[in-house]
Amino acid sequence: MLRGAAGLILGGLLLSGSTAGAADRSASPAPQENPPDQTFKGEIDVSLLTMVVRVVDTWGRPILGLKPEDFRVRIGKKDIPVVALDWIAAGVPEPAAAAPPAEENPLAATIEPMPAPGRLVVIFVQADLNPTRISGQLRLRPFTRELLATLQPQDRVAVVSFDSHLKLWQDFAQDLDATHAAIDRAMLYSEAPELAAGGDVSLARHFDFAAARKASSPERALELTARALAPLTGEKTLIYLGWGLGRFDSNGVTMTPDYAPAVKALGAAHASVFVLDVTSADYHSLEVGLENVAEATGGLYLKTFRLPALATKTLAQTISGYYVLTLDRSVLAEKEGKVRIDLREKSGTVLARPVAVR
């Protein structure tokens, strides 16, 4: 709609200015009774970059009422203006590009608002029968049910797990009791059935079961899950119930070769990872990897050992909505580097997937 409207406006400007350069009116042919249509047509391409940004307080509560000028967006030392800012609450669809008023837009009567699709949530269970890990999964179990209860009726949840390989336990569904039962099954070392594709929104339809059976690391499992999510439209939330990523040795924690492809695939799928660390310890080495994947995807890392109820409540509040921040790509054309987003004169934590401009 923007392109069409711009074309009409530009065409009118060109038409009104085209007579200014007429050389000799007396030499022109006599005007015809029905002159041919001399309307010039043109169009303006508007290229926009949108970013999903969450802004929360210490307890994970979204900070509402922010305006474009409250954000400072930079590439290097160069400030980038924010073209538009929209708040998307849970269950509310992302806004379409603004269309002309009905009297200026003859197609307005045929445009129907899109129904709220609800959130797409994937529960990723990193299973392990080690006592410090399975005990954490079991301790979190009732709070996981409370977390599921905060979802909206139109939200859909899928369940996957990784132990010796990646398994799909439930396709996207709205049955929260079935979801909680699938999480219980995912904690154990048992085989999941090969699910058929579900309804109109299906993870199983794009799930590579053969590759999943060969996945030998949780990072590879994350990548395959992200690839199955990529064909589905909209923002996705991946809740990671796990105990660690990376490899610990004498040099400390290093990320495995499967980590970078996983982060890239999650970004391409518009999926943010929110970690609930189930380890029964105040601190452990592999939490560094969990913090890394949350930060790299615009998510959040939370411990559950001491205060599981607070962790799940914080997570529920954090994923309850987000801002869609819009930048003009033409302003970014000659810039290169990472896009950094901060608040101006306001307190809050900004969560966003890193974006690099080249």
C-alpha positions as CSV (number, residue, x, y, z in Angstrom):
1,M,0.0,0.0,0.0
2,L,2.9,2.4,0.7
3,R,4.3,1.7,-2.7
4,G,1.0,2.4,-4.5
5,A,0.3,5.5,-2.6
6,A,3.8,6.9,-3.2
7,G,3.4,6.1,-6.9
8,L,0.2,8.1,-7.2
9,I,1.8,11.1,-5.3
10,L,4.9,11.0,-7.4
11,G,3.0,10.6,-10.6
12,G,1.0,13.8,-9.8
13,L,4.1,15.8,-9.1
14,L,5.7,14.8,-12.3
15,L,2.6,15.5,-14.2
16,S,2.3,19.1,-12.8
17,G,5.9,19.8,-13.5
18,S,6.1,18.3,-17.0
19,T,4.6,21.4,-18.7
20,A,7.2,23.7,-17.4
21,G,9.7,22.8,-20.0
22,A,7.5,23.1,-23.1
23,A,9.6,24.8,-25.8
24,D,7.1,26.5,-28.2
25,R,3.4,26.2,-27.6
26,S,2.5,27.8,-31.0
27,A,4.4,25.0,-32.7
28,S,2.5,22.3,-31.0
29,P,-0.4,20.6,-32.6
30,A,-3.9,21.8,-31.8
31,P,-5.2,20.3,-28.7
32,Q,-7.4,17.2,-29.3
33,E,-10.9,17.0,-28.0
34,N,-10.0,13.9,-26.0
35,P,-6.2,14.2,-25.2
36,P,-4.4,11.0,-24.5
37,D,-3.6,10.1,-20.9
38,Q,-0.2,11.8,-20.1
39,T,-0.1,10.8,-16.4
40,F,3.4,9.8,-15.5
41,K,3.6,6.9,-13.1
42,G,6.4,6.4,-10.5
43,E,7.1,4.6,-7.3
44,I,9.2,4.9,-4.2
45,D,10.7,1.9,-2.6
46,V,10.7,2.2,1.2
47,S,13.2,-0.2,2.7
48,L,12.8,-0.7,6.5
49,L,14.6,-2.8,9.0
50,T,12.6,-4.0,12.0
51,M,14.0,-5.3,15.2
52,V,12.3,-7.1,18.1
53,V,13.3,-5.4,21.4
54,R,12.2,-6.2,24.9
55,V,12.7,-3.6,27.7
56,V,12.2,-4.9,31.2
57,D,12.8,-3.9,34.8
58,T,14.7,-5.9,37.5
59,W,11.8,-8.3,37.9
60,G,11.2,-8.9,34.2
61,R,8.2,-6.6,33.9
62,P,8.0,-4.9,30.5
63,I,8.5,-1.1,30.6
64,L,5.5,0.3,28.8
65,G,4.8,3.6,27.2
66,L,8.2,4.1,25.5
67,K,8.5,6.3,22.5
68,P,11.0,6.3,19.6
69,E,13.0,9.1,21.1
70,D,13.5,7.0,24.3
71,F,15.8,4.7,22.3
72,R,19.3,5.4,21.3
73,V,20.3,3.3,18.3
74,R,24.0,3.5,17.2
75,I,26.4,1.9,14.8
76,G,29.8,2.8,16.0
77,K,29.5,6.4,17.2
78,K,26.7,7.3,14.7
79,D,23.2,7.7,16.0
80,I,20.5,6.1,13.8
81,P,17.0,7.6,14.1
82,V,14.0,5.3,15.0
83,V,11.4,5.6,12.3
84,A,8.6,3.9,14.2
85,L,7.9,2.0,17.4
86,D,5.1,-0.5,18.1
87,W,4.2,-2.4,21.3
88,I,3.1,-6.0,20.7
89,A,1.4,-7.6,23.7
90,A,0.9,-11.3,24.0
91,G,-1.7,-12.5,21.4
92,V,-1.7,-9.3,19.4
93,P,-0.5,-9.4,15.8
94,E,2.3,-7.2,14.6
95,P,1.0,-4.1,12.9
96,A,0.9,-3.9,9.1
97,A,2.4,-0.9,7.3
98,A,0.1,2.2,7.6
99,A,-2.3,2.5,4.7
100,P,-3.9,5.8,3.4
101,P,-7.3,6.8,4.9
102,A,-10.3,5.1,3.3
103,E,-11.2,8.2,1.2
104,E,-7.7,8.1,-0.3
105,N,-7.5,4.3,-0.6
106,P,-10.1,2.6,-2.8
107,L,-9.0,-0.8,-1.7
108,A,-9.6,-0.1,2.0
109,A,-12.9,-1.9,2.1
110,T,-11.2,-5.1,0.9
111,I,-8.5,-5.1,3.5
112,E,-9.3,-7.4,6.4
113,P,-7.5,-7.3,9.7
114,M,-5.4,-10.4,10.4
115,P,-6.6,-12.4,13.4
116,A,-4.2,-12.6,16.4
117,P,-2.1,-15.8,15.7
118,G,-0.9,-16.2,19.3
119,R,2.6,-16.9,20.4
120,L,4.7,-19.9,19.2
121,V,6.5,-21.3,22.1
122,V,8.9,-24.3,22.1
123,I,9.9,-26.0,25.4
124,F,13.4,-27.5,25.0
125,V,14.2,-30.0,27.7
126,Q,17.9,-30.9,28.1
127,A,17.5,-34.2,29.8
128,D,20.1,-35.8,32.1
129,L,19.7,-38.4,34.8
130,N,22.7,-36.9,36.8
131,P,21.2,-36.3,40.3
132,T,22.1,-32.5,40.2
133,R,20.2,-32.2,36.9
134,I,17.2,-34.4,37.1
135,S,16.5,-33.2,40.6
136,G,16.4,-29.7,39.2
137,Q,14.0,-30.7,36.5
138,L,11.7,-32.3,39.0
139,R,12.0,-29.4,41.4
140,L,10.9,-27.0,38.6
141,R,8.0,-29.2,37.5
142,P,5.2,-27.5,39.4
143,F,6.5,-24.1,38.5
144,T,6.6,-25.1,34.8
145,R,2.9,-25.8,35.1
146,E,2.4,-22.4,36.5
147,L,4.4,-20.9,33.7
148,L,2.3,-22.7,31.1
149,A,-0.8,-21.3,32.9
150,T,0.3,-17.7,32.1
151,L,0.0,-18.4,28.3
152,Q,-2.9,-17.0,26.3
153,P,-5.6,-19.3,24.9
154,Q,-4.4,-18.7,21.4
155,D,-0.8,-19.5,22.1
156,R,0.6,-22.8,20.8
157,V,3.4,-24.9,22.5
158,A,5.7,-27.6,21.1
159,V,8.0,-29.8,23.2
160,V,11.4,-31.1,22.1
161,S,14.2,-32.7,24.1
162,F,17.9,-33.6,23.9
163,D,19.6,-36.4,25.7
164,S,21.5,-38.7,23.4
165,H,19.8,-37.0,20.4
166,L,17.0,-34.6,19.5
167,K,13.4,-35.7,20.0
168,L,10.1,-34.1,19.1
169,W,7.5,-34.9,21.8
170,Q,4.6,-32.6,20.9
171,D,3.8,-30.5,17.8
172,F,2.3,-27.0,18.3
173,A,-0.8,-27.4,20.4
174,Q,-3.0,-25.4,22.8
175,D,-3.7,-28.3,25.2
176,L,-1.6,-27.3,28.3
177,D,-2.2,-30.5,30.2
178,A,-0.9,-32.5,27.2
179,T,2.1,-30.1,27.1
180,H,2.9,-30.7,30.7
181,A,2.7,-34.4,30.2
182,A,5.0,-34.2,27.2
183,I,7.6,-32.3,29.3
184,D,7.4,-35.1,31.9
185,R,8.1,-37.7,29.2
186,A,10.9,-35.5,27.7
187,M,12.8,-35.7,31.1
188,L,13.4,-39.4,30.7
189,Y,15.6,-41.4,28.4
190,S,12.9,-42.9,26.2
191,E,12.1,-42.8,22.6
192,A,9.6,-40.4,21.1
193,P,7.3,-41.4,18.3
194,E,7.8,-39.8,14.9
195,L,4.9,-37.4,14.9
196,A,2.9,-36.6,11.8
197,A,2.4,-32.9,10.9
198,G,-0.4,-31.3,13.0
199,G,-2.6,-28.3,12.0
200,D,-1.9,-25.2,10.0
201,V,1.0,-24.3,12.2
202,S,3.3,-27.4,12.5
203,L,6.8,-27.9,13.7
204,A,6.7,-31.6,12.7
205,R,6.0,-30.6,9.1
206,H,9.5,-29.1,8.9
207,F,11.3,-31.3,11.4
208,D,14.2,-33.4,10.1
209,F,13.7,-36.6,12.0
210,A,16.7,-38.3,10.3
211,A,19.1,-35.5,11.3
212,A,17.6,-35.3,14.8
213,R,18.5,-39.0,15.4
214,K,22.1,-38.1,14.5
215,A,22.3,-34.9,16.6
216,S,25.1,-35.5,19.1
217,S,25.2,-32.2,21.0
218,P,22.5,-29.8,22.5
219,E,23.9,-27.1,20.2
220,R,23.2,-29.2,17.1
221,A,19.8,-30.0,18.5
222,L,19.1,-26.2,18.9
223,E,20.1,-25.6,15.3
224,L,17.8,-28.3,13.9
225,T,14.9,-27.0,16.1
226,A,15.5,-23.5,14.7
227,R,15.6,-24.8,11.1
228,A,12.2,-26.4,11.7
229,L,10.9,-23.1,13.0
230,A,12.3,-20.9,10.2
231,P,9.4,-21.5,7.7
232,L,6.9,-20.4,10.2
233,T,6.1,-16.7,10.3
234,G,6.4,-14.4,13.3
235,E,8.4,-14.2,16.4
236,K,9.1,-17.4,18.4
237,T,10.0,-18.1,22.0
238,L,12.2,-21.0,22.9
239,I,12.2,-21.9,26.7
240,Y,15.3,-23.9,27.5
241,L,15.0,-26.1,30.5
242,G,18.6,-27.2,30.8
243,W,21.9,-27.4,32.6
244,G,24.6,-26.2,30.3
245,L,26.1,-25.5,26.9
246,G,29.8,-25.6,25.9
247,R,32.8,-27.6,26.9
248,F,34.8,-27.3,30.1
249,D,38.5,-28.1,30.2
250,S,41.7,-26.7,31.8
251,N,41.2,-23.5,29.8
252,G,37.8,-22.9,31.1
253,V,34.5,-23.0,29.1
254,T,34.7,-22.9,25.4
255,M,31.7,-23.1,23.0
256,T,31.7,-26.1,20.7
257,P,31.8,-25.9,16.8
258,D,28.1,-26.5,16.7
259,Y,27.3,-23.3,18.7
260,A,27.8,-20.7,16.0
261,P,25.5,-22.5,13.4
262,A,22.9,-22.8,16.2
263,V,22.9,-19.1,17.0
264,K,22.8,-18.2,13.2
265,A,19.8,-20.6,12.7
266,L,18.0,-19.2,15.7
267,G,18.4,-15.7,14.4
268,A,17.1,-16.7,10.9
269,A,14.1,-18.3,12.6
270,H,13.3,-15.1,14.7
271,A,13.6,-17.2,17.8
272,S,14.8,-15.9,21.2
273,V,16.1,-18.4,23.8
274,F,15.0,-17.9,27.5
275,V,16.9,-20.2,29.8
276,L,15.7,-21.7,33.0
277,D,18.9,-23.3,34.5
278,V,17.8,-26.4,36.3
279,T,21.2,-27.3,37.9
280,S,21.0,-27.9,41.6
281,A,23.9,-25.5,42.4
282,D,24.3,-21.8,43.0
283,Y,27.0,-21.7,40.3
284,H,28.4,-24.1,37.8
285,S,30.9,-23.8,34.9
286,L,28.5,-24.6,32.0
287,E,26.1,-21.8,32.9
288,V,28.4,-19.6,30.9
289,G,27.2,-21.3,27.7
290,L,23.6,-20.8,28.7
291,E,24.2,-17.1,29.3
292,N,25.9,-16.9,25.9
293,V,23.0,-18.3,24.0
294,A,20.4,-16.2,25.8
295,E,22.4,-13.0,25.1
296,A,23.1,-13.9,21.5
297,T,19.4,-14.4,20.7
298,G,17.8,-11.6,22.6
299,G,16.6,-13.8,25.4
300,L,17.2,-14.0,29.2
301,Y,19.1,-16.4,31.5
302,L,17.6,-17.3,34.9
303,K,18.6,-19.7,37.7
304,T,16.0,-21.9,39.4
305,F,17.9,-23.5,42.2
306,R,17.0,-21.1,45.1
307,L,13.8,-19.3,43.8
308,P,12.2,-21.3,41.1
309,A,8.8,-19.5,41.5
310,L,10.5,-16.1,41.0
311,A,12.4,-17.3,38.0
312,T,9.3,-18.6,36.2
313,K,7.3,-15.5,37.1
314,T,10.1,-13.3,35.8
315,L,10.2,-15.3,32.6
316,A,6.4,-15.1,32.1
317,Q,6.5,-11.3,32.5
318,T,9.4,-10.9,30.1
319,I,7.8,-12.8,27.3
320,S,4.4,-11.1,27.7
321,G,5.2,-8.5,25.0
322,Y,7.8,-6.7,23.0
323,Y,8.5,-3.6,20.9
324,V,9.0,-3.6,17.2
325,L,11.6,-1.0,16.5
326,T,11.8,0.2,12.9
327,L,14.9,1.8,11.2
328,D,15.3,3.2,7.7
329,R,17.7,1.0,5.8
330,S,18.7,3.9,3.5
331,V,20.3,5.6,6.6
332,L,22.3,2.4,7.2
333,A,23.5,2.1,3.6
334,E,27.0,3.5,4.3
335,K,27.4,2.2,7.8
336,E,29.1,-1.0,9.0
337,G,29.2,-2.6,12.4
338,K,26.9,-3.9,15.1
339,V,23.6,-2.1,15.9
340,R,23.6,-1.1,19.6
341,I,20.4,-0.2,21.4
342,D,20.2,1.7,24.7
343,L,17.7,3.8,26.5
344,R,17.9,7.5,26.9
345,E,17.5,8.9,30.4
346,K,15.4,5.8,31.4
347,S,16.2,2.7,33.5
348,G,15.6,-0.7,32.1
349,T,17.3,-3.7,30.5
350,V,17.2,-3.9,26.7
351,L,17.0,-7.4,25.2
352,A,17.5,-7.7,21.5
353,R,19.0,-10.1,19.0
354,P,22.3,-8.6,17.8
355,V,22.2,-7.2,14.3
356,A,25.3,-6.4,12.2
357,V,25.2,-4.0,9.2
358,R,27.7,-4.7,6.4
